[in-house]
């Protein structure tokens, strides 16, 4: 081997070792910071996690198949070009590594190729030809993203990002150097004849080289320059990416593989009997580690910001900022925490407690105003392509504000007191909870517990005059279908959804446990409710307290009655002259994937016609009442007004809802526009009850 070859071999090997060591150390350093945070429920011992199938499925669907990226089809395709380009390049780059480490780089970089060694040289020729097509597609994808950021200036990409320019530049250099190198190689005598036919891109670039004077004698030098340009770009990429926002390439796959299989509509249960337990979070090290891993996974694409109803109506809440600020807190605060724990494990607790690691109010995106602006609609989580959960992080901080600091919006105080004293947020006397059913022949469980289903009325159905009519309509439907049901009457308490989402975990647990004990006392098996908030809470969160019931939303229940022929639904009289639309409830839609049952019912009444608003299904805009916002004052543009206008823009004469909060908020929005006389706002139960044959 010539001296020059030995020198380049040594240089390559040194660079290879440095790049890989720095890359691995940077990744492990950040993971160590993450896993030094609080353990998450159900993840105390990763290896004992039972549902490996769930994790593998999550990884395959969202990492390998890019499922969530394709929720935005055009962006999904362009991202797929880049992602699958990287995947395709793995064999090529690995072959380059091996060629460099074993000293082939100057002599013959293609002396060893993985594809060639495994499948033969002809297969390798065609692989390299395919790689050229992939390189073009990657450049198309990069061009699209550059256009969105710097030309279109798309919403959500509102932060100046040199990192994006650096990464787009590096990836582009990787692709261009490969293409130019293969073109130079085509000028020389490296290709077998069949490859010329299979590689028109290389042949075309080769013609370019020849046109500017690159001949057979100099083609090999050009190829070597491009080869080294490519591999040095790979090394630079490895050094830079773990420290940039583009670390999502590394940490997003971790995020998806480490996801919990708990219901997405369930918040974690705090151990309120343990005074040493963490009751909500403001300190960085007290966050459950998935919240901090979210920060490393974030690409700052802004999809969550674009979908957030609070952000869309001018509030300070920005779910992207929530996650980005948690990443900043991780990198700012956790190194000292980890250092103390590793060097002084015995005195670590006191030493860490003396550090200033709090985040609420210390980072711009984590202000109290931002945290209380969340409607918990889950639009941000649904939109996020890397599996982040902004809502869980917000709820952890809300809990701290309420349980530890006793610091929450003044309006919530009244709702909390009402739930505590009368077991409903309205504060109506608890003894009147069953008055809505007077004269309907409805029996309580105390009178007859031999029923097939418990009808959970909810506070709105029991105490709000508008929603009482919905409860009465639902009873009419069940009686028509000869459903054997009962209610708890005055034994029913508030489900506690507003208490829990309002950060008052103590009040929530008191309410939840009392309800679970009551239902278990009657040996309840199946529950149906018209309130999505009660539905989600009883279905997904009451199991934490021993309440394991089959829970059905009234939209699904009524639809099944219709499909089974137990009720016969006619077309409404105004179906031909009118127009129907449906507003998605966040808590039966995004939280529990129930989109079609309510639509099926509206279509039965409307004769199969349904006008969708601009935001619907997984992108449905929140009514603005979730996350305890029903009981708080909203400042600036109101979310329910924005949503109501979207529904009115369909030209609908009837707006259908499936949630007591939604019907209240949308009705107010329609009134605001002065159209309450010409546009009806009705629950699906009312529409069906009015059109029973």
N, C-alpha and C positions, 0 to 999 in steps of 0.2 A: 504494500500500500504506500503510495507517495506521501511525502511529508504534508502536502496541502490537504490530502484526504484525511490523514491522521488528525491534523489540526481542526478541520471542520467536524470530524467525528467527535473529538473531545468537546468542541464548542456546542455541538448539537446535544450531546449527552448531558452536559452541564445545564444547558437551558431547559432540557426536558425534565431533569430532576428538580431544578428550582421551580419551574412552573407548576409541576404536580405537587410538590411539597407545599408551596404557598397556597395553592388552590385547596388542597385537603385541609390544611391548618385553618384557613379562613372559614371553611364550611363547618368544621368541627368546633371551632371557637364560638361561632354563632349558635350552633345547636346546643352547646354547653350552657350558654347564657339562657337560652329558651328553657331548657329542662331543669334549670335551677330555680325557675319560677314555681308557683304552687301546682301541685298535681291536680289534674282535672278529674271530676267524678267519673268512675268507670275506667280510669287509665292508670291506677296506682301501679299496676304491674303490666307492662305492655305485653309480655309474653303470655300472660294468662287471659288476654282478651279472647273471648270465645268466637266471635263472629268474624273469622278471617275471610269468609266468603264475601261479606259486606265490604271489607276493605279492598280486597282484590277487585271486586266489581267496580267500586268507586274509582280505583286507580285506572282500570282498563277503560271505563266509559269516559272519564274526564281528562285523563292524561293521554292515553294512547289514541282514543277515538275523538278527543276534543269536543265532547258533547256540549258542554256549557259555552264554549266559544261559538258554536254554531247557532246559538240563540240570536246572534246578530249575523245573519247569513253571509253578507259580503265580507265583513270583517273576519268571520270564521274561516271563509275560504282563503283569504289572504294570510291569516295566521297559520292555517294548515300548510300553505306553501312553505312558509319559513320553518315551521315545526318539523314537517316531514322531510324538508330539506336537510335539517340537522340529523334526523334519524338516518337518512340515506347516506349522509357523509360519514357516519361512524366507521364503516368499514374502510373507506378511503383514508380517513385521517389516522386510523389505527395502523393501516399499512404504511403510511408515511412515518409514523413513530418508529415502527419496527425497522424500516429502511434506514432511518437516521441513527438509531441506537446501534445497529449492526454495521454501520459504515457504508451503506450502499448509496447514500444521498448524492455523492458526487460521481460515483462510478455509474450506477444504474438504479435510480429510485424505484423502478418497476421490476427490479430483480425479484422482489418478494411482494406479493399482494395476497390478501386474505381470500378474496374471491377466486383468484387464479389457483391458489394452493388447494382450495376446497373443491372447486368445480371446473377447473381447467381454464386455459388462457382465452379460449373463445368466449366463455361466460364472462370473464373479466373484461374483455373488450366491450361487450354489450353493456356490462354494468357501468363502465366509464362513459359510454355513450349516453346512457340514461342519466348519469350524474350531470352531464352537460345540460340536459333538458331541465333537470331539477334546479340547477344553478340559475337558469333563466327565470324559472318560476319564483325562486327565492328573491331575486332582484325585483320582480314585479310586485311581490308582497311588500318588500321594503319600500319601494317607491310609493305604494299606496299609503303606507303608514306615515311616510315623510310628508306626503300631500295632506293627509288629515291633520297632522300636527302643525305644519308651518304654512300651508296654503289655505286650507279650509278653516283651520283654527277651530276644530270641533269642540263643542262644549264638553267639559270634563278634563280636557287637556289644557288646563288653565294655568299650569305652573311651568315657568321657563325650565327647560330640561336639557342641559348640555349632555347629560348621560345618554339621552336618546340619540343625539347626533353622533356621539362616540360609538355607541353600539351599532347603529345603522351603518356607520362608516366602516367599522371593523368587519361586520358580516359581509358588506358589499365588497370589501377588499378580498375576503376569503373567496367569494364567488368569482369575482373578476380575474383574480390571479390564477384560479383553476382554469377558467375558460381560455385566457390568453396563453397559459402554459400548454394546454392541450392543442391549441391552434399551432403553437410553435412545434410541438411534437409531430403534428400532422405534416409539417414542412419537411421534417427529417425522415429517416427510414425506420421509425420505431413501430409503425402500425403494419399489421398484416392486412392484405388487400380486403378481406371481408369487413374489416372495421371501417374502412373508408366509406363503404356503403351505409353502415349503421350509424355513422357519426357526421351527419351533414353540418352540425354546428361547428365542430372542430375543423372540418374541411373549409368552411366559410371563413373562419377566423384565420386559418392557415393562408388562405388567399389574400387576406388583409396584410398579414406579415410579409408575404412575398411582394405585395404591391408597394410596400414601404422599404423594400430592399433587404429583408431578412431571407437569406438563402440557406441551402442545406448545411453549409459549413458553419454558419452562426446560429442556426436554429436551436442546437443543443444548449448553447450558452443562455439564450433567451428562456428556454424551458427551465434551466437550472435557477435562473433569477426568479422566475415565477413560482417555482417549487419552494424556494426559500422564503419568498414573500408570503406565500400561503402559510407555511408552517410557523413562521415568526408571528403572523397574525393570530394563529391558533394559540400560541403561548401568551401573547398579549391579552387575548380574550380570557384565558384562564386566570390571569393575574388580576384582571379588572372586574370581571362580572360578579364574583362573590361579594364585593364591597359596594356594588351599585344596586339600584332598584331592579336591574335586570337579573338579580339573584333569584327572581321568581322561576327561572329556568331550573334551578336546583331545589328550591324550597316548596314550590307549588306541588310537585309530585309527593313530597313528604306530607304536605297538608292534606292531600286527598287520601293518601294511604293511611294516615293516622286519624281519619275522621271517626267520630263515634257513631254507633248505630242507634243511639237514642232518638226518639221522635223529634223532628225539627221544630215542632211546636212546643217542646218542653224546655222549661228553664230548670237549672239544677236546684236541688234542695239543700238549703243551708242547715247545718247542725246548730240549732239555736240553744241546745242544752249544754253545749261545750263553750265555756267562756273563753277558751284559748283559740277557738276557731275564728276564721276570718269572716266577718259579716260585711260583705261587700268589699269593694276594692278602691283604694286610691294610690297605694304604694306599688311600684313596678313589680317587685318580687312576689306580691300577693296575687297578681293576675294568674288565672289558670294558664298553663303554658300554651294551650291552643290559641289564646288571644294574642300572644307574643309571636308565635309562629306565623299567624296571619300577617303580622307586620312585615316579616321577612318575605312572605309570599307575594305581597302586594306589588303590582306592576304600575300602579297609579294611572290606570287607563281611564278612570272616571265613570265607568258604567254605573257604579253604585250612586254616584253623585247625580248623574243624569236622571235616574229613576226615583230618587228620594223625594217624596211629596213636600217635606219641609224645605229642602233646598230649592225645589222648583217654585216655591211660593215666597222665596226671599228670606227664609230664616237663616240663622247663622250655622245651623247644623249642616255638616258636610261629612257623610260617612267615610269618604276617602280620607279626609283629614284625621278622623278618629283612628284609623288603622295606621296611617303614616306617622302620626304622633306617637303611637304605641311603639313603632319601630325605633323612633328617635329616643324614646324613653329606655327601650331595651339597650341600645348602644351607649346611651349616656350614663345610665344608672346601674345596670346589672354587672358590669365588669368589677366594680368595687365590691358589690355584694358577693360575687363569686370568689374574689380574692380573699375576702375575710373568711368565708366558709371553708376555703381550702387551706388557709394558713392557720386559722384559729378556730377549729370546729367546736371546742368546748364553750368558748365565749362568743360564738358567732351571733347568737340571737340578740344579745344586748348590743353588740357592736353594729349589727345591721340596723337595729331599731333606731340607733343614733344618727343614721344617715338620712339625708333629705331625699327620699326617693318618690315622693308623692307626685301625681300627674294632674289631678283635677285643678284647673285654674293655673297650672304651671306651664302648660303648653296651649298655644292659641286655639287649636282645634278641639281642646278638651275643656272648654268653659262650661260652667253650670247651665248657662242658657242653651248651649248646644245639646247637652245631655237631656234636658227637659223638653227639647223640641221633637224628639223621636216619637212617631206613632206606632212603632214596633210592627210596621206593615210587612216587613221582610222583603221589600222590593230590592233593597241593596244586596241582601244575601242571595236572592234569586238571580240577580244580574251578574254577580261577581264570577269571573271566569276562572279564578284560582282557588275557589272554595272558602273564602273568608266569611266570618260571621260577625258582622259589625253590631248586630242587635245584642248578642250575648255580652260583648264588651261594654256596651252602653248600660245594660241592665246591671252588670257587676258594679259599675260606678254609681248608678242610681241607688242601689241598695246601701252603699256606704253613706251617701248623702242623707238617706232617711234613717237608717238604723244606728249609725254612729254619730253623725253630725246633727241629726234632727233638722236638716236643712232642705226644704222642699217648697214648691209654690204654695202660697197661702191658701189658694182655692182647694188644694188637695186635703187640707186639714179637715174641712167640712165633710168631704166624702169619706175620709178615714173614720172620723167620729161617727158618722151615720152608719157605716158598715159595722163598726164595733158595737154600737148601741142598738141598732134596729136591723142589722144584717141586710141592709140594702143602701146603696149610695144616695138614694133620694131622701132617706131619713123618714120615710112614711112608717107609721106604726106597724110593727111586725105582725100583730094579730089580724091585720086586714089583708094579709098576703093571698088568701083564697077568695076574697070578695069578688074578684073578676068572674068567677065561675058560678056565681049564684044563679039558680034557675036552669042551669045547663045539664043537671043530672050527673055531674062529675063526682066520683067518689075519691076520698083520700085513702092513702095506704092504711091509715089507722082503722078505717071503716071496712076495707076489703083489700088485703095484700095479695090475694090470689089473682095476679094479673100477668099478662104477657110482656107488658112494657110499662116502664115508669115515664110519664111525661114530665120532664124537668122544665118548668115554666120560665124560670129566670126572673130576676128583679124587674126587668123592663116589662115583661108580659104580665107581671103581677101588679105593678104600681104605676106604670106610665099609661095614661089614658089612650094614647094612640096605639100603643103596643098591646093593650088589653084586647083590642079588636082582632089583632093577629092571633092571639091565643085562642079567642073564641072561634075564629075561623078554622084553626087547626083542629080544635075539638070537634067541630061540625064534620070535618073530613074523616076523622078517626071513627066517629060514631056511624057515619054513612058506610064505612068499610067494616063495621062490626069488630073493630080492634078492642081487645080487652085491656084497658089501661087504667092507671090511677095516677094521682098526684100526691105529693107530700103535704101540700097545704101549708099550714103554719110551721110545719117541721122543716120545710125547705129553707135553707139559708143562702146568702149570696155565695156564688161559686168562688169569689175571691180574685177573679181575673184582674180587675182594676187595682186591687190592693197589691198583687204581685208585680204587675207591670209598672205600678207606681212606686216600686221599690220597697214597699212595706211587707217584707217577707214574714215578719212575726204575725201581723194581722191575717195575712193570707193563710198561713199554716193553721191558725186557730179556726178560721172559717172552713178550710178544706177538711181538716180532721173531723170536725163536728158533722159535716155533711156525709163523709165516708162512713162514720159510725152509724148514722141514721140509716143510710141505704143498706149497709151490711146487716143492720138489725132487721130489716125487712127482706133480706136475702135477694136483693135486686140483682137481676142478671142483665137486663137490657134497658137502656135509657135512650129516649129521643128528646131533642130540644130544638127550638127555633132560633136559639142564640148561638152564633158561631164562637163567641168568647167562652160561654159555658161549655159548649161542645168540645172545644180544644182543651180546656182546662180539665174537664172530667175524663176525657179520653186519654190525653197524653201526660197529664200531671198528677191526677189522683192516684194512679198506681204507686206513686212514691209514698202514699199514706195508707196503702192496703186497699185501695178502691179499684178493683179490677172488673170493669163492666164493659159490655158491648155498647158502644155509644154511637148513635146515628143522628145526623143532622136532618131536620124535617124535610129538606129538599130531597134527600136520598130516600127517606121513608115514604114520602108522598109519591115519588116516582115509582118506587117498587109497588105500592098499592095499585097504581095505574097499570103498570106492566102485568101485574098478576090478575087484572080484571076485577079488582075489589071495589074500584070506583070508576065511573065513566065520566070523562071530562069532555065537555063540549067546547066549541069555538065561541069566543065572545062575540056579542052583537056588534061591537065596534071594530071587529078585526079587519073588515074590508076597508073601512073609512079611516081607521087609525093606524098607528105605527108603534111597535113595541121595541124597547131596548132593555138590557139587563146590566146592573151594576155588580161587579164582582166584589164579594166580601173577602178581605185579606185572610181572615182566619179560617174560612172553609176553602178558599182558593189556594193561595201560595203556601199556607201552613199545612193544609190537608189534602191538596190536589183534587178538590171537588169542584170541577168547573162545569161539567155537562149535565148533572142532575137538575140544577135550577133552570138551565137553558132548555132542557127537554120539556119542562113544565110550562115555561113561557111560550114555547112553540106550540104546545097543545092548545093553549088558549088563543094564540094569535093566528092560528091556521098555518103554522110552519114558518112564519116570517119573524125575523129577529134582526134588528139593525144594531151592529156593534159600534160602540164608541171608539174613538181613536186609540185609547189605551184599554186593553181588555185581556182576559185570561191571565197569563203569568205577568203581564205588564199593566194589569188593571191599576188605576190610580186610586189610592186610599181615600176613604170618605173624610179622614182626619180625626176620627174619634178614638182610635185604638191607642194602646199604651197609656191609658188613663187620661188621654187628652179630652175625653168627653167631659171631664170635671175641671179642666183648666181653661184659662183665658188664652185665646190665640191672638197674637198681634201681627199686624201687616195683612197681606193677602191671605184670605182663608182657604184652606185646602178644600173644604166642602164646596165652596163657591166655584173653585176651579174645576172640580170634578163634576158638579152639577151642570156647568156650562158645556163640558164635553158630552154629557148625556143629552142635553137639550139640542146640541149641534147635530144630533142624528135626525132631528125632526120628529122625534117620538112624541106620541100623545099619551103613552103610558110608560113609566119607568118602573121596572120590577126590581125589587131588592130581596135579600134573604137574611137580613140581620137587623135587630132593633136599633142598634147605633146608626147603621147606614140609613135606615128609613128616616130617622130623625134629622140626620145631617143633610141628606139629599133633599128632603122636604124643605128645610130651611134655605137651601141653595136655590130651589125653584121659586120659593116665595121672594127671595132677594131679587130675582129677575122679573118678578111680577107676572109669573105664568102659572100660578097655582090653580087658577080656575080652568085653564085649558089643558094642563098636563097633570095627569094623575100619577101619584107615587104610591105604589102598593107592594106589599109583601106577596111572595109567590103563594102563600097559604090563602090569602084573600082572593087572589085571582082564581085559584082552583075552586075554592068554596063557592064563589059567585057563579061558577060555570059547571057545577055538578049536575049531571042529568038525573 
